[in-house]
Amino acid sequence: MFHIAICDDTTEIRLLLQQYFKKFEAEADFPLALDAYASGEALLKADPTSYDLLILDVQMEGMNGIETARRIRQAGGQMTIIFFTNYVQYALEGYEVQAYRFLLKPLTYEQFSDVVGTALRQMRERKQDCLNIRQKDSVTRIVIAEIAYVETERGHIVLHTKGKETISSSMTMKEIEETLSIHRFFRCHTAYLVNMREIKKVTQQSVVLKEDTVIPLSKHRRKEMKEALALYWGEQFL
C-alpha cells in the first residue's frame, strides 16, 4: 500500500483529487491510503516524510507548494512529488525540488490517470525490485531502492541502506556495478557506487546524499557524473 498526501487550499480540488484516486484504486486494483491537507503548514506538522507520494498545489495561501516541498526535502523526504498548478512557469522551481511532473488545471481524469498512474506504477516496480546478496554462509535479499550507496572495503563490498544498515558481500565492485547499472546507480569513485535517487547535490570533490552522507567524487568521473545526474533529474521532471 502507498500512502499519499493531497495538499490544496481549495476544498473542491481536494475532493476532486480524492475522487480520482479512489477511481484509480478501483480500476487498477491498487491499494492506497489518502490524507488531505488544506495548507503547506498543516502538511509540515503531520510528518510529511512518511508519505510515498505528495500532490502539492503550487499556489496556496500562506506557504506555497514549492516552499513546502523544499522544506520536506530538507527534512529528508524522499517521496515522489507532483505539483498541481495553472502555470507551467513554475517548472524550474519544481526541478530544484526534484518534482516528478506537473498536473495542469483544469484537471481531467485522463490526465490524472496518465501522470499519477504512471508514477504509482513506477514506484511499485522500484519497491518490488530486489537483489540477492551473497555472503559467506548465507544469502540476504534486499530491496534495491533501499540501497543508498556501495563501497569497497578490504577486498569485499559493503552496501549501505537508507536506514544506515550495512550488508557485506564477497561480490566484487564490478559485479555489483553491472547488476545495479539499470537501476540508476553510478560509479562516482573507484571505491564507491551511488544510487542517483539518493543524491541531494554534487560538489567538485564529493556527492552529498539526502541523509547528508558525503562520499568522494573522483575528478576523472566528475563530468560524467554531472551529465548522468542532469539526465536523470531531467527525466524525473518531464
C-alpha positions in Angstrom: 0.0 0.0 0.0 1.1 3.5 -0.8 0.5 6.5 1.5 -0.5 9.6 -0.4 -1.0 13.2 0.8 -3.0 15.8 -1.1 -2.3 19.4 -0.2 -4.5 22.1 -1.7 -6.2 25.1 -0.2 -9.4 24.6 -2.2 -12.0 22.2 -0.8 -13.4 21.3 -4.3 -9.9 20.4 -5.6 -9.1 18.2 -2.6 -12.4 16.4 -3.1 -11.8 16.0 -6.8 -8.4 14.5 -6.3 -9.7 12.1 -3.7 -12.4 11.1 -6.1 -9.9 10.5 -8.8 -7.6 8.5 -6.5 -10.5 6.2 -5.4 -11.5 5.7 -9.0 -7.9 4.8 -10.0 -7.6 2.5 -6.9 -10.7 0.6 -8.0 -9.8 0.3 -11.7 -6.2 -0.6 -11.2 -6.7 -2.8 -8.0 -4.0 -0.5 -6.4 -4.5 -0.2 -2.6 -3.9 3.4 -1.4 -4.2 5.3 1.8 -5.1 9.0 1.4 -4.8 12.1 3.6 -5.7 15.6 2.6 -4.4 19.0 3.9 -5.6 22.5 3.3 -2.2 24.2 3.7 1.5 23.6 3.5 1.8 24.4 7.2 -0.7 21.7 8.1 1.2 19.1 6.0 4.5 20.0 7.6 3.1 19.4 11.0 2.0 15.9 10.1 5.3 14.2 9.5 5.2 14.5 5.6 8.4 12.4 5.2 6.3 9.3 5.9 4.4 9.6 2.6 5.2 7.9 -0.6 3.6 10.4 -2.9 2.6 14.1 -2.5 0.2 16.1 -4.7 1.0 19.8 -3.9 -0.8 22.8 -5.2 1.8 25.4 -6.2 -0.2 28.5 -5.3 -1.7 28.3 -1.8 -2.5 30.9 0.9 0.4 31.1 3.3 3.2 28.8 2.4 3.2 27.9 -1.3 3.7 24.4 -2.7 7.3 25.0 -3.8 8.4 26.1 -0.4 6.5 23.3 1.3 8.3 20.8 -1.0 11.7 22.5 -0.3 11.2 22.1 3.5 10.1 18.5 3.1 13.2 17.7 1.0 15.4 19.4 3.6 13.8 17.2 6.3 14.8 14.1 4.3 11.6 13.4 2.4 12.4 11.0 -0.5 8.9 10.6 -1.8 7.6 11.3 -5.3 6.2 14.9 -5.6 3.7 16.0 -8.3 2.7 19.7 -8.4 -0.7 20.9 -9.3 -0.9 24.4 -11.0 -2.4 26.7 -13.6 1.0 27.8 -14.8 4.0 25.9 -16.3 6.4 28.7 -15.4 7.0 27.0 -12.1 8.9 24.2 -13.9 12.3 25.4 -13.0 11.5 25.7 -9.3 9.9 22.3 -9.4 13.2 20.9 -10.9 15.0 22.3 -7.9 13.0 20.1 -5.5 13.0 17.1 -7.9 9.4 17.2 -8.9 8.2 14.2 -10.9 5.8 16.0 -13.1 3.1 18.7 -13.1 -0.7 18.4 -13.2 -2.3 21.3 -15.0 -5.7 22.8 -14.1 -8.4 22.2 -15.1 -7.6 18.6 -14.4 -9.3 15.7 -16.2 -9.3 12.1 -15.1 -7.4 11.1 -18.2 -4.5 13.5 -17.3 -4.6 12.4 -13.7 -4.5 8.7 -14.7 -1.7 9.2 -17.1 0.6 11.2 -14.7 -0.3 9.8 -11.3 -0.9 6.3 -12.6 2.5 6.2 -14.3 4.2 7.5 -11.1 2.5 4.9 -8.9 3.3 2.0 -11.2 7.0 3.1 -11.4 7.0 3.3 -7.6 5.6 -0.2 -7.3 8.2 -1.6 -9.7 11.0 0.0 -7.7 9.7 -1.4 -4.4 9.4 -4.9 -6.0 12.9 -5.0 -7.4 15.2 -6.9 -5.1 18.7 -8.1 -5.1 20.1 -11.3 -3.6 23.4 -10.6 -1.8 25.9 -13.4 -1.4 27.5 -13.6 2.0 29.9 -16.0 3.5 27.4 -18.6 4.7 24.1 -17.1 3.5 22.1 -15.0 1.0 20.4 -11.8 2.0 17.5 -10.3 0.0 17.4 -6.5 -0.2 15.1 -4.1 -1.9 17.3 -2.2 -4.5 15.5 1.1 -3.9 16.7 0.9 -0.2 20.4 0.9 -1.2 21.9 4.4 -0.8 25.5 3.5 -1.9 28.0 0.8 -2.1 31.7 0.9 -1.2 34.7 -1.4 -1.3 36.4 -2.4 1.9 39.3 -4.7 2.4 38.6 -7.0 -0.5 34.8 -7.1 -0.3 31.9 -4.7 -0.8 29.6 -3.1 1.8 26.1 -2.0 0.9 24.7 1.0 2.9 20.9 1.3 3.1 18.8 4.4 3.5 18.2 3.3 7.1 22.0 3.3 7.6 22.2 -0.5 7.9 25.2 -2.2 6.3 25.4 -5.6 4.4 28.8 -7.0 3.5 29.3 -9.3 0.5 32.0 -11.2 -1.3 30.8 -9.8 -4.7 33.2 -7.5 -6.5 32.5 -3.9 -7.2 32.4 -4.7 -10.9 29.8 -7.3 -10.4 27.5 -5.1 -8.3 28.0 -2.2 -10.7 26.9 -4.3 -13.6 23.9 -5.5 -11.7 22.8 -2.1 -10.5 23.5 0.0 -13.6 20.0 -0.4 -14.9 18.6 0.9 -11.6 20.2 4.3 -11.8 23.4 3.7 -9.8 26.6 5.5 -10.9 30.3 4.7 -10.1 31.4 8.1 -8.8 34.7 6.8 -7.5 36.8 3.7 -7.8 35.6 2.6 -4.4 32.0 4.0 -4.5 28.8 3.3 -6.3 25.9 5.7 -5.6 22.1 5.5 -6.0 21.2 8.6 -8.0 17.8 8.7 -6.4 19.5 9.5 -3.1 21.7 12.4 -4.3 21.0 15.8 -2.9 23.9 17.7 -4.6 27.2 17.3 -6.2 30.3 19.4 -5.4 33.7 19.5 -7.0 35.0 16.7 -4.8 32.0 14.9 -3.3 28.5 13.6 -3.6 26.1 14.6 -0.8 23.2 12.2 -0.2 19.7 13.2 1.1 20.7 11.8 4.6 23.7 14.1 4.4 26.3 11.3 4.0 29.2 12.6 2.0 31.1 10.3 -0.4 34.1 11.2 -2.6 33.8 12.1 -6.2 36.7 11.3 -8.5 37.9 14.2 -10.6 38.1 11.8 -13.5 34.4 11.0 -13.2 33.1 14.4 -12.2 31.9 15.5 -15.7 30.3 12.1 -16.5 28.7 12.1 -13.0 27.1 15.6 -13.5 25.9 14.7 -17.0 24.3 11.4 -15.8 22.6 13.2 -12.8 21.3 16.0 -15.0 19.8 13.4 -17.4 18.3 11.5 -14.5 16.8 14.6 -12.8 15.6 15.8 -16.2 13.8 12.5 -16.9 12.2 12.6 -13.4 10.9 16.1 -14.1 9.5 15.6 -17.6 
